[in-house]
Amino acid sequence: MGITKTAGFSESQNKNALLFKALGHPARIAIIDHILAVKTCICNDLVGVLPLSQATISQHLRELKEAGIIQGTIEGNAICYCLNTELMLEIKQVIDTYAHLNQAKQAPCC
């Protein structure tokens, strides 16, 4: 995001927006689902699971990694990816906070 789009918002709001933007594509959710199921994987593992090319999967992995949602370690000539469980717990806490605020209102919407 450009500075003009983020300057008026708190650091927390900007961080959350970047995280949710990274989660805002079904391919990235599918990648996270797969990593949850198998614990770790490399890009080629995902090529056999998702209906996307290796290059497209690599782009989605890069987005998730830049947001900090996944982590990668080099194993030979491949990168092995896993979830950043600490960050996932932070995301859960943000969602729980928003859900709790909605429940606390108890007023009908609109």
C-alpha positions as CSV (number, residue, x, y, z in Angstrom):
1,M,0.0,0.0,0.0
2,G,1.2,3.5,-0.7
3,I,1.9,5.9,2.1
4,T,-1.1,8.0,1.3
5,K,-3.4,5.0,1.8
6,T,-1.9,4.0,5.1
7,A,-0.8,7.2,6.8
8,G,-4.1,7.9,8.6
9,F,-4.3,4.5,10.2
10,S,-2.7,2.9,13.2
11,E,0.2,0.4,12.8
12,S,-2.1,-2.3,14.0
13,Q,-4.8,-1.5,11.5
14,N,-2.2,-1.4,8.6
15,K,-0.7,-4.8,9.8
16,N,-4.2,-6.4,10.0
17,A,-5.1,-5.1,6.6
18,L,-2.0,-6.6,5.0
19,L,-2.7,-9.9,6.7
20,F,-6.3,-10.1,5.6
21,K,-5.3,-9.0,2.1
22,A,-2.9,-11.9,2.0
23,L,-5.7,-14.2,3.1
24,G,-8.1,-12.8,0.5
25,H,-7.6,-15.3,-2.3
26,P,-9.0,-18.8,-2.5
27,A,-5.7,-20.2,-3.7
28,R,-3.9,-18.9,-0.6
29,I,-6.6,-20.4,1.7
30,A,-6.2,-23.7,-0.2
31,I,-2.4,-23.5,0.4
32,I,-3.0,-22.9,4.1
33,D,-5.5,-25.8,4.3
34,H,-3.0,-28.1,2.7
35,I,-0.2,-27.0,5.0
36,L,-2.5,-27.5,8.0
37,A,-3.2,-31.1,6.8
38,V,0.4,-32.1,6.0
39,K,2.3,-29.7,8.4
40,T,5.0,-28.8,5.8
41,C,5.3,-28.9,2.1
42,I,7.3,-27.7,-0.9
43,C,5.9,-25.9,-3.9
44,N,5.9,-29.0,-6.1
45,D,3.7,-30.8,-3.5
46,L,1.1,-28.1,-4.1
47,V,1.3,-28.4,-7.9
48,G,-0.3,-31.9,-7.6
49,V,-3.0,-30.6,-5.3
50,L,-4.1,-27.3,-6.7
51,P,-5.4,-26.5,-10.2
52,L,-2.7,-23.9,-10.7
53,S,0.7,-23.8,-12.4
54,Q,3.9,-24.0,-10.4
55,A,4.6,-20.3,-11.2
56,T,1.2,-19.2,-9.9
57,I,1.6,-21.2,-6.8
58,S,5.0,-19.7,-6.2
59,Q,3.5,-16.2,-6.5
60,H,0.9,-17.1,-3.9
61,L,3.5,-18.6,-1.6
62,R,5.5,-15.4,-1.9
63,E,2.5,-13.3,-0.9
64,L,1.9,-15.5,2.2
65,K,5.5,-15.5,3.1
66,E,5.8,-11.7,2.8
67,A,2.8,-11.3,5.1
68,G,4.5,-13.6,7.6
69,I,1.7,-16.2,7.5
70,I,4.0,-19.0,6.3
71,Q,7.7,-19.5,6.9
72,G,10.2,-21.3,4.6
73,T,13.4,-23.1,5.2
74,I,15.8,-24.2,2.5
75,E,16.1,-28.0,2.1
76,G,18.4,-28.8,-0.7
77,N,17.2,-26.9,-3.8
78,A,13.6,-26.5,-2.5
79,I,12.0,-24.4,0.2
80,C,9.9,-26.3,2.7
81,Y,7.0,-24.2,4.0
82,C,5.1,-24.3,7.2
83,L,2.6,-22.1,9.0
84,N,3.8,-19.3,11.3
85,T,1.6,-20.6,14.2
86,E,2.4,-17.5,16.3
87,L,1.1,-15.2,13.7
88,M,-2.0,-17.4,13.1
89,L,-2.8,-17.1,16.8
90,E,-2.5,-13.4,16.5
91,I,-4.9,-13.4,13.5
92,K,-7.3,-15.6,15.6
93,Q,-7.1,-13.1,18.4
94,V,-8.0,-10.2,16.1
95,I,-11.0,-12.1,14.7
96,D,-12.1,-13.0,18.2
97,T,-11.9,-9.4,19.2
98,Y,-14.1,-8.3,16.3
99,A,-16.5,-11.1,17.0
100,H,-16.7,-10.2,20.7
101,L,-17.3,-6.6,19.9
102,N,-20.2,-7.6,17.7
103,Q,-21.7,-9.8,20.4
104,A,-21.2,-7.2,23.1
105,K,-23.4,-4.7,21.2
106,Q,-26.5,-6.9,21.3
107,A,-28.2,-4.3,19.2
108,P,-29.9,-5.3,15.9
109,C,-27.9,-4.5,12.8
110,C,-29.4,-1.8,10.5
